[in-house]
Structures are given as structure tokens and as C-alpha cells.
């Protein structure tokens, strides 16, 4: 199963606005993407509530996983979102 490790860039972590933006982008992907912190249980990246329960803060590393047609592209798209400071703008 393809995975991507990425560091959370948003100053408030994956909470509120960044979580909503990531969930919306994940829901638009052709595959189901999960996200977890190292050692934690994965949650669906398309779930705002799931993202907020991760407790992923600025500077934390998260792991995205997906399987199926388009998985690599989906992981790349979501990794680029997490790597940006979504609190700006």
C-alpha cells in the first residue's frame, strides 16, 4: 500500500480550517485515503472529525495511505496540502 510521510505546516495543526480543506480535498480523490500519526490508529482523511481527533499539531509528521487506481496521485495531492500553511489566506 503506497504511503507518504509529511510534516504538518499549519500553525494550528490539522484543526478547524486546515482540517476542513484537507477533508474536502480527500473526499474528491478517486480512492479512500487514511491518515495517522506515527504509532496511532488511521482515520479517513475525508472526515473533518477524524482529522481533528488525530491531534496532529504544527511540526508533527503524519502518514497518508491509499490503495487502488490513482492512489499515488491522491497521496501526492494531499501531501502537498498538508505541507502548506493553510492558516494563511
Secondary structure, DSSP 4 states (H G I P E B T S, - for coil): -EEEEEE--STT-SSTHHHHHHHHHHHTSSS-EEEEETTSPPEETT-HHHHHHHTPPTT-EEEEEE-STTHHHHHHHHHHHHTS-TT--
